[in-house]
Amino acid sequence: MSGPGAWPSLLRRLRWRVRGIRMRLRERSPMTLLKYAEVALLGRRASTWCYNFPSHVLVELTTRCNLRCVWCNQADDDWRERHGDREFDYEAFLRLLPQLKGAKVIQLYNIGEPLMYPRIFDAIAEARKVIPHVRITTNGTLLTEEKSRQLAQAGLTQLNVSIDGTDPETFKRVRGIPLEKVERNLDAFCRLTRIPVQLWTVISEANLDSLERLPDYATRWPNARHLHFQMVNGFALTDRAGTPWVSSAERFERFRERVLARCNELGIESNISHLNYYPPGTLERRRDGTCRALFTEQVAINHAGAITPCCGFSSFSLDEVLSKGFRAAWNGPSVRAWRRRMLDRDYGPYCENWCGFKKVRDADGLDAPVEAGGG
C-alpha cells in the first residue's frame, strides 16, 4: 500500500495528465475526439469509417535534405537512393489545398528539409488562404536572414527547429554540423520576426543529459516558448546510429521531472508532461494495443499525393488524393483496409521495427494492393 509520501507524486502526475489533455483539446475538433473515444472504447468493433475530418494535415513537399542525422532515414544510403530526391508538384499542391478546408493545422514537411522546396514561400502563402495555422520543421541550416523575412511575409504561423543537443559535441554527433550555425540563424530569425518558435528534439540515451538543459537553453530566443520532445523510434536506425533507446523508465522519469520543473519556473510550455516512456512491450517488440495514426492523429500525404499509414511510413501509398479527392481518399478502400488491420492489431515488420508493435504478419503486404476491410 502506498504511503503518504506517494500522494504528492500522484497528484503531480495527475496535473501533468490534465495539462496534456488540455493541449490536445486545443487543436482537435469535437468529431476527432469522438472518433478517438470510439476507437478506445470499442476496439476491434470500432468502424473503419472516419466521420471526423482531420484536424492536422501533414504534406510532404520534398524528400530532399542537406543533412544526414544519425537517427533519420536520410542517413541510409539505400533509402536515399530509392526515395531521397522527390518533391510534390506545385500545381498539384494548389489543387489539393481547397480540399483540405476544415483542417486546423497544415504542416509542410516530413522526411525532407522544407526550405529546399523551390516554392516553399508560395506554398505557405497559398496554404494560409485555406488553413489558419501553417507550420514547417527545419534543421535551421538554411534559415538565412532573407529566408526569415520571406517566411514572415508568406504568413508562416509557427517554425519548428530541430535541436537534439544543447552542447556542441552532442549536437554535432547527432546532426553532423556545428551547433553555432543553427544558433546564429535562429538569432537572426527571432530578431527579424515574431513568429513563434518550437524547439523540437528527439530523446535517446545518447543525448538525455544534454537535453536536461534545454529549458534554460531556449531562453536565448524570445520567440521560443515551447519545447516539443519525442522518444527515439526505429530499432534499425538506433542500432545503426549508436543512439540507444532511453535505458529505463526511472531514468526518463527523473529527466521529465527536472525538465518540467524548470519549464514551469521559466514559463515555457512543453509536451513533456504527457510524454510517456515507451508503452509496455515496445523495447521487446511485443507492444500491444491499437495504432490510432490513421484514425485521429494527423493525416500524412506523401510527395506522390497519396495518404500514407503514418508520417513515418511515407514511402507506402494508400489511397491517392489528387485523382479521387481528399474526402473520398480519407475513407477510400486502401485506407479503410489499413484501419481494419490496426483494429485487428495485424501489424507487420515495419510497425514492429519502428514502434515496437507485436508482429502478426511476415510481410507488410507491400507487393499487393490492400483491399477494403469491414466496419
C-alpha positions in Angstrom: 0.0 0.0 0.0 1.3 3.4 -0.9 2.5 5.7 2.0 1.7 9.4 2.5 4.8 10.3 0.5 3.4 8.9 -2.6 0.5 11.4 -2.8 2.4 14.4 -4.0 3.9 12.3 -6.8 0.4 11.0 -7.8 -1.1 14.5 -7.7 1.8 15.8 -9.8 1.2 13.1 -12.4 -2.5 13.9 -12.5 -1.8 17.5 -13.1 0.6 16.6 -15.9 -2.1 14.3 -17.5 -4.7 17.1 -17.3 -2.3 19.5 -18.8 -1.6 17.1 -21.7 -5.3 16.6 -22.3 -5.8 20.3 -22.5 -3.0 20.7 -25.0 -4.6 18.1 -27.2 -8.1 19.6 -26.9 -6.8 22.9 -28.1 -6.2 21.8 -31.6 -8.6 18.8 -32.0 -12.2 19.0 -33.4 -15.1 17.6 -31.4 -15.6 14.9 -34.1 -12.0 13.9 -33.9 -12.3 13.5 -30.1 -15.4 11.4 -30.6 -13.6 9.1 -33.0 -10.7 8.8 -30.5 -13.2 7.7 -27.9 -14.9 5.3 -30.2 -11.6 3.5 -31.1 -10.5 3.5 -27.4 -13.8 2.1 -26.1 -14.9 -0.3 -28.9 -11.5 -1.6 -30.0 -11.9 -4.1 -32.8 -15.7 -3.3 -33.0 -14.9 0.3 -34.0 -15.8 1.3 -37.5 -13.1 1.9 -40.2 -15.2 4.8 -41.5 -13.9 8.1 -40.2 -16.6 10.7 -39.9 -14.1 13.1 -38.5 -12.2 15.5 -40.8 -8.6 15.5 -39.8 -7.6 18.4 -37.6 -4.0 18.2 -38.7 -2.7 17.5 -42.2 0.9 16.8 -43.0 2.0 17.3 -46.6 5.4 16.1 -47.7 6.6 18.8 -50.1 10.1 17.3 -50.6 12.2 14.3 -49.6 15.5 16.2 -50.2 17.6 17.1 -47.2 21.1 18.6 -46.8 21.8 16.7 -43.6 22.3 13.0 -42.6 21.2 13.0 -39.0 22.1 9.7 -37.4 18.5 8.6 -36.5 16.9 9.6 -39.7 16.2 7.6 -42.9 18.3 10.3 -44.7 21.4 8.6 -43.2 20.6 5.4 -45.0 22.2 5.4 -48.5 19.8 2.7 -49.8 16.7 4.7 -48.6 18.1 8.0 -50.2 18.7 6.2 -53.5 15.1 5.0 -53.6 13.2 7.9 -52.0 15.6 10.8 -51.4 15.0 13.0 -54.5 11.3 13.5 -54.7 9.0 16.6 -54.4 5.3 17.4 -54.5 4.3 19.0 -57.8 3.4 22.6 -57.0 0.4 22.8 -59.3 -0.9 19.6 -57.8 -0.4 21.1 -54.4 -2.5 24.1 -55.4 -5.3 21.7 -56.5 -5.1 19.8 -53.2 -5.4 22.8 -50.9 -9.1 23.6 -51.3 -9.9 20.0 -50.5 -8.2 20.5 -47.1 -10.5 23.3 -46.0 -11.7 22.4 -42.5 -8.3 21.3 -41.1 -6.9 23.5 -38.3 -3.2 22.9 -39.0 -1.2 22.1 -42.1 2.4 21.0 -41.6 4.5 21.3 -44.8 7.3 18.9 -44.0 8.1 15.3 -43.3 11.3 13.4 -44.1 12.8 16.3 -46.1 14.0 19.8 -45.4 11.2 22.2 -46.4 13.5 25.1 -47.1 14.9 23.0 -50.0 11.5 23.0 -51.8 11.8 25.5 -54.6 8.4 27.2 -54.0 8.2 26.9 -50.2 7.2 30.5 -49.7 4.5 30.4 -52.3 3.2 27.1 -50.8 3.0 28.7 -47.3 1.2 31.8 -48.6 -1.4 29.7 -50.6 -1.9 27.3 -47.6 -2.7 30.3 -45.3 -5.6 31.2 -47.6 -7.3 27.9 -46.7 -6.0 26.7 -43.3 -5.4 29.1 -40.3 -2.2 27.5 -39.0 0.8 26.7 -41.3 3.9 25.2 -39.8 7.3 23.9 -41.0 10.0 22.0 -39.3 13.6 22.8 -40.3 17.1 21.8 -39.3 17.9 25.5 -39.3 21.0 25.4 -41.5 19.3 27.2 -44.5 17.5 29.7 -42.3 19.2 32.8 -43.7 18.0 36.4 -42.9 16.4 36.6 -46.4 14.5 33.4 -45.9 13.4 34.5 -42.5 11.9 37.6 -44.0 10.2 35.6 -46.7 8.7 33.2 -44.2 7.2 36.1 -42.3 5.9 37.7 -45.5 4.4 34.4 -46.6 2.4 34.1 -43.4 4.1 31.2 -41.6 2.4 30.8 -38.1 5.0 28.6 -36.4 8.6 27.5 -37.0 9.8 24.2 -35.5 13.6 23.9 -35.3 15.3 20.6 -34.6 17.7 20.8 -31.6 19.0 17.4 -30.5 21.6 18.7 -28.0 22.4 21.8 -26.1 26.2 21.4 -26.3 28.3 21.4 -29.5 29.6 17.9 -29.0 26.3 16.2 -28.6 24.7 18.2 -31.4 27.4 17.5 -33.9 27.4 13.8 -33.0 23.7 13.6 -33.9 23.4 16.1 -36.7 26.9 16.3 -38.2 27.1 20.1 -38.2 28.2 22.9 -35.8 25.6 24.0 -33.3 26.8 27.5 -33.7 25.5 27.8 -37.3 21.9 26.9 -36.3 22.1 29.2 -33.3 23.2 32.2 -35.4 20.4 31.6 -37.9 17.8 31.3 -35.2 19.2 34.5 -33.5 18.5 36.4 -36.8 15.1 34.8 -37.3 14.0 35.9 -33.8 15.4 39.4 -34.4 13.6 39.8 -37.7 10.2 38.1 -37.0 7.7 37.5 -34.2 6.8 34.0 -35.5 6.5 31.6 -32.6 9.3 29.0 -32.4 9.2 25.5 -31.1 12.4 23.6 -30.4 11.9 20.0 -31.4 14.1 17.3 -30.1 14.4 13.5 -30.1 15.2 11.9 -26.8 17.7 9.0 -26.6 20.2 7.6 -24.1 22.9 9.4 -26.1 21.6 12.9 -25.5 19.4 12.7 -22.4 21.9 14.6 -20.2 22.4 17.4 -22.7 18.6 17.9 -23.1 18.1 18.4 -19.4 19.5 21.9 -20.0 17.0 22.6 -22.9 14.6 24.9 -21.0 17.4 27.3 -20.0 19.0 27.0 -23.4 15.7 28.0 -25.0 15.6 31.3 -23.2 18.3 32.6 -25.6 15.4 33.2 -28.2 12.4 35.3 -27.2 10.2 33.6 -29.8 11.0 30.1 -28.4 8.3 29.5 -25.7 7.6 25.8 -26.4 9.6 22.6 -26.3 8.5 19.5 -28.2 10.0 16.2 -27.1 9.6 12.8 -28.8 11.2 9.5 -28.0 13.6 8.0 -30.4 12.0 5.3 -32.5 13.2 2.7 -35.1 15.2 -0.3 -34.0 17.3 -0.4 -37.2 18.0 3.3 -37.1 19.1 3.3 -33.4 21.2 0.2 -33.8 23.0 1.7 -36.9 23.4 5.2 -35.3 24.6 4.1 -31.9 21.9 6.2 -30.2 20.1 3.7 -28.0 16.6 4.0 -26.5 16.4 5.5 -23.1 17.7 2.8 -20.7 15.0 2.8 -18.0 11.6 4.3 -17.1 13.2 5.6 -13.8 15.9 7.5 -15.7 13.3 9.0 -18.0 11.0 9.9 -15.1 13.9 11.8 -13.3 14.6 13.6 -16.6 11.0 14.6 -17.1 10.5 15.9 -13.5 13.6 18.1 -13.8 12.7 19.5 -17.2 9.1 20.1 -16.3 10.1 21.9 -13.1 12.4 24.1 -15.0 9.9 24.8 -17.7 7.4 25.9 -15.0 9.9 28.2 -13.4 10.7 29.8 -16.8 7.2 30.0 -18.1 8.0 27.7 -21.1 5.3 25.3 -22.4 6.2 21.7 -23.2 4.7 18.4 -24.1 7.0 16.6 -21.6 4.2 16.4 -19.1 2.2 13.9 -21.1 5.1 12.2 -23.0 5.2 8.6 -21.7 8.1 6.3 -21.5 7.8 3.6 -24.1 4.5 1.7 -23.8 4.8 -1.8 -22.3 6.4 -4.2 -24.7 7.9 -1.7 -27.1 11.5 -2.4 -26.3 10.9 -6.1 -26.7 8.9 -5.5 -29.9 5.9 -7.0 -28.1 3.8 -3.9 -27.8 0.1 -4.5 -27.8 -2.7 -2.0 -28.4 -4.2 -0.2 -31.4 -2.2 2.3 -33.5 -4.6 5.3 -34.0 -2.4 7.1 -36.5 -4.9 6.8 -39.4 -7.9 7.4 -37.2 -7.4 10.5 -35.0 -3.9 11.8 -35.4 -2.6 13.9 -38.2 -3.1 12.5 -41.7 0.1 12.3 -43.8 0.1 12.9 -47.6 3.3 12.0 -49.3 5.1 13.7 -52.2 3.2 11.5 -54.7 -0.2 12.8 -53.4 -1.3 9.7 -51.5 -2.4 9.2 -47.9 0.1 7.1 -46.0 -0.3 4.9 -42.9 1.6 7.4 -40.8 4.2 10.1 -41.1 6.9 7.6 -40.6 5.7 5.3 -43.4 5.7 7.9 -46.2 7.1 5.5 -48.8 3.9 3.4 -48.7 1.0 4.9 -50.5 -2.6 4.1 -49.7 -5.5 5.9 -51.5 -4.4 8.6 -53.9 -5.8 12.1 -53.1 -5.3 14.1 -56.3 -7.5 12.0 -58.6 -10.1 10.8 -56.0 -10.3 14.0 -53.9 -9.3 14.1 -50.3 -12.6 13.3 -48.7 -13.0 10.2 -50.9 -9.5 9.1 -50.3 -9.8 9.7 -46.5 -12.3 6.8 -46.5 -11.0 5.0 -49.5 -10.7 1.2 -49.8 -7.0 1.1 -49.0 -7.2 3.5 -46.1 -10.1 1.6 -44.6 -8.3 -1.7 -45.1 -5.3 -0.4 -43.2 -7.6 0.8 -40.4 -9.0 -2.7 -40.2 -5.5 -4.1 -39.8 -4.8 -1.7 -37.0 -8.1 -2.5 -35.2 -7.3 -6.2 -35.6 -3.7 -5.5 -34.4 -2.5 -7.1 -37.5 1.0 -5.5 -37.5 3.7 -6.2 -40.0 7.5 -5.8 -39.8 7.5 -2.0 -40.3 5.3 -1.4 -37.3 7.3 -3.8 -35.3 10.7 -2.3 -36.2 9.6 1.3 -35.9 7.2 1.4 -33.0 7.7 -2.0 -31.3 4.2 -3.4 -32.1 3.9 -7.1 -31.9 4.3 -8.5 -35.4 1.5 -10.7 -36.7 2.3 -10.9 -40.4 5.6 -11.9 -42.0 5.2 -9.2 -44.7 3.6 -5.8 -44.8 1.7 -6.5 -48.0 3.7 -4.0 -50.0 3.7 -6.2 -53.1 -0.1 -6.4 -53.3 -2.9 -3.8 -53.2 -4.7 -3.6 -49.9 -8.4 -4.5 -50.2 -11.2 -2.8 -48.3 -11.9 -4.1 -44.9 -15.1 -4.4 -42.9 -16.6 -1.9 -40.5 
